[in-house]
């Protein structure tokens, strides 16, 4: 992507199906990015219904296999409808001495997981002292030394390859994926400093080692701290310098990210949280920064790959992140899984951490289960999303009009209510209706009401509001200074039976470009492409058949000077 010029790379996703009516999927709150040409683009919808089956496919529990309450913890996973776990394979912990690895803890975990039909993602990290003994004198802090990657010379890389091959061979057909390292874009976990080219070397070594012993297992690009398209772009550049990159699909199967938002709601887009990273690229501190990351992958030709969210959570006690009380955290979890489920490119969302290992341990407040295995309200919210726990009544429906919020069929015992617009709490109280500040003219927002009772957190389905009024369809949005690569969802009201074309026209109707997206077969399809627009102005996107007959339309974008 060219910076500081009038250009935009548009990652367009077109969904075709036999749905009545023609709608354009849009959203709001797109953040600004540093040093970039502005573009006005609608985002994918954030108010689509989510099926329990989709959440069950996404839900991953971050598990510490050494826990003495592992059996009960895994049982609670099964009860909640969670069928996939993530465990850490710490090279330091497993092999503290050369040729002296202790696999007993992982063996025990895999035996118990297999009994319950739980699949596993393995997170590979840390370097033992025997790999780099010279660092013992120069880096006295053991907790720092383990995060020096084994990349300083060929011998260290061979040791890492040998460990990963042993791991993949031992647990072949029991592991669905291996994630290579942890938050390598942050120097706390990649010493002495984050380095895209150096990480490319480690990722390539790990990928080849896994595939040598287990071709079926996916290799995951190490989850970055937050989303960091700038760092990822530089890793792509480094990976493609290897002569075997093309035949190994850039040495990873799935992208990784840890889209923490501290104590902010997943829908909350804060422009100040999009900034330059150490390498001069964009770093996105918002949950939906995953859309920005996805757009970079499409730009790199990796539209066929998905994104795995290997860590995400909130803490109900104050830590380095702000405090989110458990009842409110339950709502935030629901919203995060809904947003992830609406994105077909997301392959999993791992809640960090599943359960406490000991009473009030270091992860107290983060976990869904308190020791020994006491469910939190957040755990109950996940179980409801997966369909494992049936809710006794239907979800209330939010009504908005003239700056007043109401809801139908309120449950008994409501103690307080909160109204959110785009993830920002704008009103609260213990009685409905209540008033709220409506979005200014020309602005839209996604609204959701959350009701708290003594025992449950109940939230309404999100709806759109514009100028204080509830709306059912949004056709155009306006946001200045937005990073160029975004995704657009468009739904068509007819079935496609042949080639589908993306047409880009000017506001006056002049054709700018036509791109073949794929072949429709009369069923739901999704296509990705890139369109470059170098001149400022307003453009219109539509889908047509080969004769130019419209299949979908309504997506409008503006390239700013």
N, C-alpha and C positions, 0 to 999 in steps of 0.2 A: 504494500500500500504506500503510495506516495504521500508524504506529509507536506503541509504548507502549500498545497496547490489545490485547484478547484477540481477535486476528483472524489468519487465515492464508489466503493465496491459494495454492491448490494447483494447480500445472501438471501435469496428468495426461496421460500418453501411454499409450494402450491398444493393444496389438498383438494382432490376431486372426488365428489360423491353425489349420490342421488338424494339431495336435500332440497326441500322446498324453499324457494327464495334465494336471493343472492346477497351474501353479506361479506364484508371485509373485516378481517380480524385486526383489531387495533388495541393499543394500550397507551399508558401515559407514564410520565415521570422519568423519561429517558434522560440519563445524566449527561453533563458536558464532560469533555475530555480535554486534556492539555494539548495545546499546539496543534489543533486539527481544524480542517475545514468543516463548517457546520452543514448538517443535512437534517431535514425534517422527515421522519419515517415512522409509520405506525409499527408497534411491536406485536408479537404474537398475543392472542387473547389470554387473559388471566381469569376468565370467568366460565370456563368450560367445565362440565361435570366430570368427575373422576370416578372410575369404577374401582371397587375393592380389589378386583383381580390385578389391576395395574399397580395399585399400591403394594400388594403382596409381592409382585415381581420386583418392585423397587426397594422395598424395605430391607436394610442390612443392619445387624446389631454388631457393634464393636465390642468384642469380648476379650477379656484377659483369661487365657486358658488355665492359669495357675490357681485360680480361685478355688477355695475349699467348698464353695457353694455352687460349683459348676453344674452339677446335675439339676438342681432346682432352677438355676438360672436358664439353662437350656429348655427345661420344661416350660418356663414362663414365656420363652420365645415361641415355642410351639403353640401355647395357649393364645398368644397375641397374633397368630397368623404370620409370624416372621420365619422365613424358611432359608435365610442366608445370613451368615456371620462373617465378620472380618477379624482375623487374629494377626498378631505381630510375630514375625520370625526374626528376632533380634540375633544377628550374627554374634554380637558380643555376649549375649546371654546364653545362646545355644552352644557356642564353641569358645569358651574363655581361654582355652589353650589349643595349640595346634594338634590336630589329630585326637582331640579329646572332647567330642561333641556329646551332649546329653539330650537325646530326643524324647525322653520319657514324658515330659509335660505335653508336648505337641501330640505324641502318640495317644496319650490318654484323651486329649481333646477330640482328635479325629475319630476315635472309637465311639465316644459318646455322641458326637455329631451325626455319625453314620446311623446310629440306632434311632435317631429322631428324624432322619431324612433331611438334615440341614447341610446345604452346600457352603463352601468356604472360599473366601478371598484372603490371600496371604499378603501381608505387608512386610517387605524385606528392607531392613535398615541396619545402621551402625557398623563400626569397624572395631574388632578386638585389638588389644595392644600388641599382640604378637605379630600382627601384620605391619605395624609401623612402630617398632620399639624405640626408635630415636626420638619420637614425640614425647615419651615419658619424661625426659629431662627438660624439654623445651616447653611443653604444655602440661604443667603439673596437675591441672584439674581433669580428673578422669571423665567427668560429665561433659567436658568440652572435647576431649580427645576422641570419643566414640563418634563424633559427628564430622571428623575428617574423612572424607570418602577415600576408598582404596584406588585412587586414580593417579598417584604421583609417578608411577613407573609401571612397566609391563609386568613385573613380578607381583605387584599388588593387584592388578587387574586379573592375573591368572588365579590368584588365591580367591578373589571374589567369584570368578567364574566357577571354580571348583566347588565352592560352598553352594552356589545357586543350583548347579547341576545335581549335587547330592540331595538338596532339598526337593527339587522337582522330581527326581527319580524315586525318592522315598515315598512321596505322597502323590505319585502319579494316579490320575483318575479320581483323586479325592479333592483336588483344588481346582476351582474354575478360573482363577486368575492370580497373577503375581504382580504386585505394585513395587516398582523399583525406587526405593528411597522415600524420604519424607521431606516435603516443603523445601526442596532444593533451591528455590528462588529466595530463600531467607538465610542469612549467614548464621543464625542461631542453630540451624540444622545442616548447614553446608559450609564447612570451614576450609580455609580462613575467610573466604568470601564467596558469595554466589557467583557462578561462572557457567553460562549456557554451554559453551564449547566443552568444558570439563564434564558437565552433567551428560552431554550427548555421548561422551566416551563411556560413562558408567551405564547409561541406558542401553547402548548397543551391546555392551558386554553381558548385561543381565538378560536381554532379549535372546541373544544367541545361546546363552546357557540354558534358559528355560526350554526353548524350542528343540535343543539337542536331546532333551529327555522327555518332554511332554508337549507334543505338537498341538494338542487340543486346548491347552491352557492359554488364556489370553495374557498378554503382558500390558500392564497399565503404566503409562507415563506417570511418574511420581506426583502425587497430589500437591499442587502449589499452595502456598499460604494465600488464601483468598483466590481471586482469579487474576492471572497475570498474562494477558495476551502478548505483551511486549517481550517478556522473557521467553514465552513459548515460541514466538516468531524467531527469536535468535537461536533457539535450540533446533528448530527446523533447518535453519541455514547451516548450522554445524553438522547435523546428521546427514544432510544431502551431499556433503563433501566426501563421504565414504563411498567407495565404488560399488559396494553391495547394498546401498540404501534402497534402491528402487526394487530389487527383487525381494527385499525384506520389509517392504511397506513402511519405510522410515523407522523400523525397529520398535514399534509399539502398535498395539491393537486398539487400545482405548485410552482416551485422554483422562487425566486426573486433576481434580481441584478440591480445595477445602473452603467453600464460600461462607465462612463465618461472617456475621454482621455485628459482633459484640452483643449489645442488648437491643438492637433495632429489629423491627418487624421485617420479615422477608420481602414484603412489597415495597418497603421504604427505599426509594432511590434518592440518595444524597449526592448532589453534584460534587460536593467537597471531597467525597470519598473516591472519586476517580482522579487519579493523579499520575505523574510520571514515576516509573520505577528507577532503580539504580542504573539500569542500562539505557534509560531514555525512552522506553516504551510505556504504554499505558498499563496501569495497575488498578483494578476495580475492586473496591471494598463493599460492593453491594451483592446481595444474593443473586439477583438477575444479571450480574456480570457474567454469568454462565452463557447468556445470549451473545455477549461480546466475544467470549472465548470460542463459542461455536462458529461465529462468523469468520474468525481468523482461521479455524480449521477448514471451513469451506473454501476460503480464499487460497489455502495451501493445497487444495485438491483432496482433502480428507473428509468430504461429506459423508462417506460410508462409515466413518468411525463415530463411536458414541463417547459420552463423557460420564465418568464415574465420580460421584461426589463422596470421597472416601472418609471425610470427617465433616460433621456439622452438628451443632447443638447450642443450647443455651444453659446457663447455670442459674439455679434458684437461690444461690448464695453469691455474695460479692467475691469475685476473683479478679484476674486481669481484665475480664469482661464485666460489664455492668450486670446487675441483678435483674432477673426476670422471674417473678413469683411463679410457683408451680401451676396455679390455675391459669395464669396468663400464658405461661410456657406451653401449656397444652394446646392453646389456640395457635400459637406461633408454630408449633410442630405441624399441626393440621395444615396450616397455610403453606409451609415449606414443602410438604409432601404433595399438596395439590399443585403447586407451581411446577415441581419436578415432574409430576405425572402428566401434566399437560404438554410436556416437551418430549417428543418421541426420541430425541437424541440422548436423553438421560438414561443410563443403564442401571443406576443404583444410587441410593442415598443412605449413607451409614451414620447412624446416631452414635455420637461419642459422649458418654460411654454407656453400655447397656446396664451394668449392675455394679454395686460396690463389692469389693473383694473382702474388706473388713469394715467394721462399723466406723462411720465417719472418716473414711479414708481420704486420700488426696483428691479423689474425684467426687466427693460428696457434693451434691447440688447439681452435678452434671448428669447423673445417672437416671434412668427410667425406673430402676428398682433400687430401693434403699435396703441395706443389709438387714436380714439375710436375703430376702427377696420380696420386700414390701412394695406393692405397686404404687407409683405416684399417679397423680391425675394426668400427667403427660403420657405415661404408659397406657392409661385407659383410652386416651385420645387416639393413640396409634392402633390399639386393638379395635376401636370403632371404625377407623379408616379402612382396615384390612377386612372388615366384615366379621371378625372373630367374635366381637361383642355387638349384639343388636341393641340399638337405642330404643327406649320405650316409647318415644314419641317422635313425630317428624320434625325436621328442622324448621324453625320459625322463618317467616318471610319478612324481610326488611322492606319498609315503604318510606320513600323520601319525597317530600313536596315542600317547596317554598321554604327551605331551610329547616324543616321539621322532620324528625325521625320517629317512626312508629314501627311496630311489628305485630303480626297477627299470631293468635294462639300462643301467647306467652306461657311458658311452663310455670308451675307453681314454685313458690319459694325463691324468686329472683332477688338476690341481695344487692346487685349492682349491674349496670350495663355500661358498655364502652362502644363508641362509634369511631371507626377508623376510615380515613380517606387515604388511599395509596400508602397504607401502612403507617400513617401518622394519626395518633389519637387526637380527635378534635372535640370530643364531648364525652361526658360520663355523668352518671347519676344513679339514683336508686328508684327512679320513677320514669315511665314513658307516658306520653311523648316528651322529647326534649329537643331543643334547637341546637343548631350547629352552624358554623360559618360556611356558607356555600362557596364552591369554587367561583372565581371571578368569571365574568363573561368571556366566552370563547375557550374556557378551560374545562376539562373533564377529569373525573377521578373515579377510582374503583372504591366502592363503599362496602363496609361489612360491620354488622352489629354483633357484639359478643355479650352473652348473658352469663352471669355467674350465680350458681346456686350453692348451697352448702356442700353438695356432693359432686357436682358436675360443672363442666364448662360447655356452653352451648353457643355455637356461632351460626349466623345466618349465611346463606349462600351469598357470594359477592355480587353486587350489581353496579351498573354504571350510573353516574350522576353528572349532569351538566347544568351549570348555572342554578344549582339548587334543585333541579328537577330530575326525576328518574327517567332514564332513556333506555331504549332497547337495542339501538344500533348506533355506532359511531362511524362516520365516513371520513373524517379528516381531523388531524391534530396538528398543532403547531408548537414546536420546541426549538429554540435557537441553540446553535453551537453543540450539536450532537456528534459523537464519533461516527465515522462514516459507515462502518460495517455493522449492520443490524439484520434481523430476520423479519420477514413479513409472511403472515398466514393469510391465505385467501380461500374462501369456500365457494363452490359453484352450486347452482341450483339445478344443473342437468348432469347427466352421465356422459363421460367421454368415451368414445369408441375408437378413436384413432389418435394420431400424433397431436400433442398439445404444445402450443407455442406461447411464449411469453412476449407480449408486445409492449414496447415502451414508446409513448408518444409525448409530444410537447403539449402545453395547455391549449394550443390552437389546433391540435389534432395531427400535427405533422409526425410521421413515423420516424423514430430515432433508431430502433433496433428491433429485430425479431430473433428470439432464441428458442431452439427446440428443447423442450423440457423432457419429453419422453412419450411413451405410447400408452394411452388410456385403454383399459380393458373393461370398462363398465363397472369398476369397483373402486373403492377408496385407494387413491394413489398419492404419493408425495414425491416431489421433485425438487432438487437443489441446483442452482446455477449462480453465476456471477455476471453482473452487468456493470460496465464502467461508464460513468457519466462525467465528462470533464467540464462542461459548461454550466454556469449557474442558471437557475430557472426552475419552473414547476413542471413536473413530469407526471404522467398517468400510467399505471401498470394495469394490464388486463391479460387474461388468458383466452386464447381463441383456438379454433380448430384450423386445419390447413387452408380452409377457404376464407379465413378471417372472421368467421362467425363467433361472437363472444361466448365464452364459457364462464368467465368470472371477471369481475372488475371492481373498481372502487378504491384501489390503493393509490394514494397520492403522495408524492414526495417532492421536496424542494431542495435543490442544491444552492447553498448561499455563496455569495462572492467571498 
